Amino acid sequence: MTEQTGTQTPIELRSDNAAGVAPEILDAIARANTGSALAYGGDAVTEELHTVVQEVFEHPGARVFPVTSGTAANALAISAITPPWGAVLCHESAHILNAEGGATSLLGAGAVVKGLAGANSLIDPASLQAALDATRWGDPHHSQPSVLSFTQPSDRGAIYTPSELSELTAIAKTRDLRVHLDGARLANAVAALDCAPADVTWRAGVDVLSLGATKNGAISSEAIVAFDERIAAELVYRTKRAGHVMSKMRFQSAQLIAYLTDGLWLRLAANSNARMGELVGGLAALEPYGVRLTNRPDVNLAFVELPEAAADALESADVRYYRLGVERARFVTSWQTTADEITGVLGRLASALVSDRPSSTAQ
């Protein structure tokens, strides 16, 4: 049941994590809930998942490892390609550096995570090259860069094109760095780019992928996709040791199969992207009232400057979003956000802004 605290129906824009479960995913779980199956991934459904992933990503050697969270996917994937003395290079805004409690360092046996600069939370090639040039290679007093990790789309809602990813991975490969991609919202990026999933993963030089599903309609189901058999061999043991080999894995695998079959993941993501486009268009019309977009919203995230009184009024009108400080807000659409809800948000915001603006009555 949807929470309702005020007189109006709440509109959820805090996070795509707050959204419900796609009906197709629920149906897949119900279909898997018949009879019995071998535990710990030894079931026919999980075996089928490997085939589905290989087809979707056009890579016959891809191996998939279902896990329960994006944090686990990132930390375990990176641990399989980073020595304990290694360093992971990522954007300075990346989740693995700022929002996952040091999980990458924990499961990576102490690997250092270092942030790089770049507009829109996208790594700048010059910043990456400078970091590699400044490294004291072969000096045991200093951690050695071993992994380049991207977030696609970035934590500020911008996407790398395939050519931009390839440029960065080419720089990384000059020093034999392995490449990880945090794809918590990969479906949103692929839908926005209208490209093949392979074009922004292994064809662009990515060695291992954290494939998100929970933000886009699944239940506690993420996956690590390894495009290298040596990485897959490591993950067999690392996932078990970290407690991420689920006994009834068929229920995760069934979700991921449904998610990736017949383009469901891209349709769900396309809805959240489209609703964000409508929201951004409406916010642009409110600029005279002090509303200003502060990011490049290629997908379903918008960061906005919002007058404080209007922000208060919007909350009172049961629009749920994150306030990030004084006059700063984040809005996130999801697979289940509707066009009517976006119209409602913009209407409530416009009413709040107009009521907050002093009248211009002549003296």
Residue pairs with C-beta under 8 A, 6 or more apart in sequence:
2 9
2 10
2 12
3 10
4 10
4 318
5 318
6 316
6 317
6 318
7 318
8 317
8 318
8 348
9 318
9 344
10 318
10 319
10 320
11 318
11 319
11 320
11 341
11 344
11 345
11 348
12 18
12 19
12 320
12 334
12 337
13 319
13 320
13 321
13 331
13 332
13 333
13 337
13 345
14 320
14 321
14 322
14 332
15 215
15 322
15 332
15 334
16 185
16 215
16 216
16 272
16 300
16 332
16 333
16 334
16 335
17 214
17 215
18 320
18 334
19 215
19 217
19 334
19 335
19 336
19 337
20 336
21 217
21 218
21 219
22 216
22 217
22 218
22 264
22 268
22 335
22 336
24 217
24 258
24 264
25 217
25 218
25 219
25 255
25 258
25 259
27 258
28 254
28 255
28 257
28 258
29 219
29 251
29 254
29 255
31 254
32 45
32 250
32 251
32 253
32 254
33 251
37 43
37 44
37 45
37 248
37 250
39 247
39 248
39 249
40 245
40 246
40 247
40 249
41 66
41 245
41 246
41 249
41 253
43 249
43 250
43 253
44 250
45 250
45 253
45 254
45 257
46 66
46 249
46 250
46 253
48 253
48 257
49 64
49 66
49 253
49 256
49 257
50 62
50 63
50 64
52 256
52 257
52 260
52 261
53 62
53 64
53 223
53 225
53 256
53 260
54 60
54 61
54 62
56 197
56 260
57 197
57 198
57 201
57 202
57 225
57 227
58 196
58 197
58 198
59 198
59 202
59 227
61 227
61 228
61 229
62 202
62 225
62 226
62 227
63 225
63 226
63 229
63 232
63 235
64 211
64 223
64 224
64 225
64 226
64 256
65 76
65 223
65 224
65 225
65 226
65 232
65 235
65 239
65 244
66 221
66 222
66 223
66 246
66 249
66 252
66 253
66 256
67 73
67 76
67 222
67 223
67 224
67 239
67 244
68 220
68 221
68 222
68 244
68 246
68 252
69 214
69 220
69 222
70 95
70 182
70 184
70 210
70 212
70 214
70 222
71 95
71 100
71 101
71 103
72 103
72 222
72 242
72 244
73 210
73 211
73 212
73 222
73 223
73 224
74 95
74 96
74 100
74 103
74 104
74 149
74 180
74 182
74 210
75 96
75 100
75 103
75 104
75 106
75 107
75 108
75 242
76 107
76 224
76 235
76 238
76 239
76 242
76 244
77 180
77 208
77 209
77 210
77 224
77 226
77 231
77 235
78 88
78 96
78 104
78 107
78 108
78 111
78 147
78 149
78 180
78 208
79 104
79 107
79 108
79 109
79 111
79 234
79 238
80 208
80 226
80 231
80 234
80 235
80 238
81 146
81 147
81 178
81 180
81 207
81 208
81 231
81 234
82 88
82 108
82 111
82 146
82 147
82 178
83 111
83 144
83 146
84 108
84 109
84 110
84 111
85 110
85 111
85 140
85 143
85 144
86 108
86 111
86 112
86 143
86 144
86 145
86 146
86 147
87 111
87 112
87 113
87 114
87 143
87 144
87 145
87 146
87 147
88 96
88 104
88 108
88 111
88 112
88 113
88 114
88 145
88 146
88 147
88 148
88 149
88 180
89 114
89 116
89 123
89 128
89 131
89 145
89 147
89 148
89 149
89 172
89 177
90 96
90 97
90 113
90 114
90 115
90 116
90 123
90 148
90 149
90 150
90 151
91 97
91 115
91 116
91 117
91 118
91 121
91 122
91 123
91 150
91 151
91 154
91 155
92 115
92 116
92 117
93 115
93 121
93 154
93 155
93 156
94 113
94 115
94 121
94 149
94 151
94 155
94 182
95 151
95 155
95 182
95 184
96 103
96 104
96 113
96 149
96 182
97 113
97 114
97 115
104 111
104 113
105 111
105 112
105 113
107 238
107 242
111 143
111 146
111 147
112 143
114 131
114 145
116 123
116 124
116 127
116 128
116 131
117 123
117 124
117 127
118 124
118 127
120 154
120 156
120 157
120 158
120 295
120 296
121 151
121 154
121 155
121 156
121 158
122 154
122 158
122 160
122 164
123 148
123 150
123 168
125 167
125 168
125 171
128 148
128 168
128 171
128 172
129 171
131 145
132 145
132 171
132 172
132 174
132 175
135 142
135 144
135 145
135 175
136 142
137 144
137 175
138 144
145 175
145 177
146 177
146 178
147 177
147 178
147 179
147 180
148 168
148 169
148 172
148 177
148 178
148 179
148 180
149 179
149 180
149 181
149 182
150 160
150 165
150 168
150 179
150 180
150 181
150 182
150 206
151 181
151 182
151 184
152 159
152 160
152 165
152 181
152 182
152 183
152 185
152 186
152 189
152 200
153 159
153 160
153 185
153 188
153 189
153 192
153 298
153 299
153 301
154 160
156 295
156 296
156 301
156 303
157 295
157 296
157 297
157 298
157 299
157 300
157 301
157 302
157 303
158 295
158 296
158 298
159 189
159 192
159 193
159 298
159 299
160 168
160 189
160 200
161 193
162 193
162 195
162 199
162 200
162 203
162 204
165 200
165 204
165 205
165 206
166 203
166 204
166 205
169 179
169 204
169 205
169 206
170 205
172 179
172 205
173 179
173 205
178 207
178 208
178 231
179 205
179 206
179 207
179 208
180 206
180 207
180 208
180 209
180 210
181 200
181 201
181 206
181 208
181 209
181 210
182 210
183 189
183 201
183 209
183 210
183 211
183 212
184 210
184 212
184 215
184 222
185 212
185 215
185 216
185 269
185 299
185 300
186 197
186 200
186 209
186 211
186 212
187 212
187 216
187 265
187 266
187 268
187 269
188 216
188 269
188 272
188 273
188 299
188 300
189 200
189 298
189 299
190 196
190 197
190 200
190 266
190 269
191 266
191 269
191 270
191 273
192 273
192 298
192 299
193 199
193 200
196 203
200 206
201 209
201 225
201 227
202 227
206 227
207 226
207 227
207 228
207 231
208 224
208 225
208 226
208 227
208 228
208 231
209 224
209 225
209 226
209 227
210 222
210 223
210 224
211 222
211 223
211 224
211 225
211 256
212 222
213 221
213 222
213 223
213 255
213 256
213 259
213 265
214 220
214 221
214 222
215 334
216 259
216 265
216 268
216 269
216 272
216 334
216 335
217 259
217 264
217 265
217 268
217 335
217 336
218 255
218 256
218 259
219 255
220 252
221 252
221 255
221 256
221 259
223 256
224 235
224 239
226 232
226 235
239 245
246 252
258 264
259 265
268 335
269 299
269 300
269 335
271 335
271 336
271 337
272 299
272 300
272 333
272 334
272 335
272 337
273 299
273 300
273 333
275 300
275 333
275 337
275 338
275 339
275 341
275 342
276 297
276 299
276 300
276 301
276 302
276 331
276 333
277 297
278 339
278 342
278 343
279 302
279 331
279 333
279 342
279 345
279 346
280 293
280 297
280 302
282 342
282 345
282 346
282 349
283 291
283 293
283 302
283 304
283 346
283 349
284 293
286 346
286 349
286 350
286 353
289 307
289 310
289 350
289 353
289 354
289 356
289 357
290 305
290 306
290 307
290 310
290 353
291 304
291 305
291 306
291 307
291 310
291 349
291 353
292 304
292 305
293 302
293 303
293 304
293 305
294 303
294 304
294 305
294 328
295 301
295 302
295 303
300 332
300 333
300 334
301 330
301 331
301 332
302 330
302 331
302 332
303 324
303 328
303 329
303 330
304 328
304 329
304 330
304 331
305 327
305 328
305 329
306 314
306 327
306 328
306 329
307 327
307 353
307 356
308 326
308 327
309 352
309 356
310 349
310 352
310 353
310 356
311 323
311 327
311 329
313 348
313 351
313 352
313 355
313 356
314 321
314 345
314 348
314 349
314 352
315 323
317 348
317 351
317 352
319 344
319 345
319 348
319 349
321 329
321 330
321 331
321 332
322 329
322 330
323 329
324 330
331 345
333 342
